[in-house]
């Protein structure tokens, strides 16, 4: 486990870029999103008020060994993969998933890791099943949707057996090609998250309605990124923690436009593997 974060550091002194992030505006009305799967369009259709805000996104490389999954909600790892084609689903499931499981066990000390999904993204739209990076600040799971994911994946009987077992949801994010020059990932330092800024949002699919959190802007938020990440690096990002003892529970994140990006820089290509992590 990484060392304790030194909160006495003045983050304003760290290298940073100024970038616009897209937040949701609280209106008192329940927001909802018609997903691409529902509409057949390239982008989801938002029924909500959004706003773009200029924020400082801090280069977290000098903090890399101090970030903690329990405190900031994100950890960086130099972690090469032995899989040379992360577009090959069969190889990803056979060879890459076990690498991710081992990494998550190492980072968390978990007794059980359930990998349930992987997603590839390209910021030029790509092909072959890739999705565009999400460009609105969001958190993948909520107080309601994370336990529901356990029930959906493991069944009601096993979910009931695990009802009092602490668990977290974790994503492992890695570039497929690098260094990443376009659409890097910005992650909120969870020590600066005010839970009141989380906005539950319905995600409407053809056959179901899910829920994620979007985020309202707050000037106290501290945003982090790792510039020019390569395929030999990974971020472990917490999406949910069932424990309410002061640990990081939610870590909003988003792709953003780096102002240092040049027109001829290649598209961002990345893969994220989604897991449920239990501490029995």
N, C-alpha and C positions, 0 to 999 in steps of 0.2 A: 504494500500500500504506500502511496506517495506521502511525503511529509506534509505537515500542517501548513496551510497557506498563511503567509505573513500579511495580515491586514493593515500593517503600518505602512506598506509601500504606497507611494503616491502614484496611482495609475495614470494620472494625467501626464506624468513625465515619461511614460513609455512611448515608443514609436506607435503611431496610429495613422489611420486614414479617416477622412470625413466622407461618409456615404449616406445615402438616403435609404432607410428601411421603411417597409410598409406595415403599418399598425392598423388595428381596428379601433373605431371610435365607439365608446359605450353610448347607447341611445335610450336604454330602458326597454328596447324591443329585443326579442330573441332572434339573433341572426341565424341564417341558414345558407347553405351552399349547395347548388345543384352541381354534382360532380361531372367530370368528363364522361364517365361511364353512363350517366343518365342522359346527358345532352348530346353526346357524340361530337362535341366540339373540342378543339385542342386545349382549351383552358377551362377551368371551372367557372361557373357563373355565381357571383357573390350577391346575396341579398343582405347587404350590410353596408355600413358606412366605413370606408377605409381612408387613411391619410398617410402621406409620406413625410417622414421627419428626418432631418439631417442629424446624425449622431457620430461620435467618435468610436471607431472600431479598433481596438488595441491589439497590437502584435503580441500574442501570448507566448511566443517561443522562449522568452527569458523566464517565464513562469512555469514552463512545461513540467519540471520536476516537482512543483509545489501544488499543482492542481489536484484536487481530490474529488472522486465521484460522490462522496458523501457531503462535501462542502460546496464546491462550485458546480457539481453535477456533471463534470466532464473530465476525462483524463486523456492525455496524449501518450501514445506509445510508438516508438520506432519498432516496426513489426513487419518484416518482409513476409510475403506469401510465396509458397511454392507453386502456385497455380499461374501459369503463363497466359491463360486465356479466360478472363473473368466474364466473357460473353457466352461461354459454353455452359449452359444450365446443368448439364450432367456432371461436368467437372466441378462446378461451383457447389453442387449439392454433395458430391462424393468426397471432394478434397478440401474445398474452402470452408464449408460449414464446420468440419471438425477443427480447423485452425481457429475459427472464430469462437467456437465453444471453449477451446483451451484458453484463449485469451481472456474471455469473459470470466471463466473460473479463476484465472490468475488474478485479475483485477478485483473481483468481488469476494472471493473466498466462498462461492456458492456451492451448495450440495447438488443442485440440479439446474441445468440450463436447457431450455426448450427453444430451438430455433424454428420459427414459423413462417418466415418470409424473407425474400431479398428483392431489392429494387435497384435497377440501374437508371442513371439519369445523364442526359446530355443537354446543354443549354442552347443547342441549335435545333432541338426537336428530335434529332437523331433518327434511328430506325431500329428495327429488330427488337421491339418491346421496351425500348427506353422511354422514360418519362422526362419531362422538363423539371429542372430544379424548382422547388417551391419558393416563391419570392414574396411570401407574406409571413410575418412573424407568427409562429404557431408552436404548439406542443401536441405531439401525436395522441396522447391519452389523457383522460380526465379521471376524476374520482369515480365516475360511473362506468366509463368505457374500459378501463384497465381490468377491473374484476370481471366484466362481461367477456373480455377477450379470453380470460382464463377459462370461463365456462364454455365458451364457444369452441375452444381448442381442445380442452381436456375432458369435457363432458360434465354433466351436473354432479355425478357421483364423486368423481375425483376432485372437482372444484369444492365440493362440500368437505371432503377430507382435508383439503388444504386451506379451508376457510380462515383458520387462525395462524397459518404459516406466513411469516413475512415474505414478501416478494417484491421485485422491482422489474420494470421493463427497461431494456437497454438496447440501443442501436450501436452497431459498429460501422463507422463510415470510413471509406478509403477511396482515394483516386484510383481509377483504372489506368489512366495515363497521366503523366506529369512532367514538369511541375505544373500545378494548377495556376493558370493566369487569369481565367475568367470565372465569374460566378462562384467565388469562394464561399465557404460556410461561416456565417457569424453565429456565435453561441452566447446566450446570456449567462453571465456569472450569476449563479443561483443565489449567492449571498445578497444580491441586489434586487431580487424579485419580491415585489409586494403581491401576495396572492390575490388581493382585491383587483389587480389589473388583469387577471385571467378571465377571459370571456368565453363561456361555453357556447359552442356553435354546432348546430345540426349539420351533418354531412349526408346528403340525400343521394342514395344509390338506387338502381332500378328495383332492387329486391329488399332493401333495408335502409334504415337511417342510423348512422353512427354519430359519434360526438368527439370533437377535439376542442382544445382551447386555442383561441387567438389571444393576442396581447394588446392592451392599451399602452400607449407611450407614457413613460414616467422619466423625468430628467435624472432620477437617481440610478437608473439602470446602467450597468457596465457591460459593454459588448466586447467580445474576444474573437480573434481568428488566428489561424496559423497560415501565414502567406506561403505560397508556392509549395504546397504539399505534394509529395510524390507517392507512388504506389508502395513504397517501403514504409509508409507512415499510416497510422490509423487513429481515429478519435473514437473513444467510448463515451456515449452520451446517454444520460439517464432520461427516460421519458415519464417515469412514474415510480414512486416508492410508497408502499402501503404503510410504512412506519411514520409516525407523527412525533418523533422525538427530537426534532430540530435538524435532521439531515435535509439535504436538498431533495425535493420531491418532484419538481417539474423543471425542465430546462428548455424554454422556448428558443427557437433557432430559425434561421432563414438563409437562403442564398442572397447575395447582394452584388451590386455592380461596383467593383473596385475601380476607383478613379485613375489608378495607374495602368489599367488595362489598355493595350494597344489594339488598333483595329485588326491587325493580322494575327493576334494571339489565337491559339487553337481553342476549340470548345472545351468546356469542362466535362469530363467523363468520370463518373463515380458510381460506386456500389455501396449500398447500405444493407446490413443484415439485421433483422429484428428478432429479439429474443425475450423470453420470460425467464426470470432468474429467481429460484426459490432457496430459502434458508431453512431447511427442515431440521 
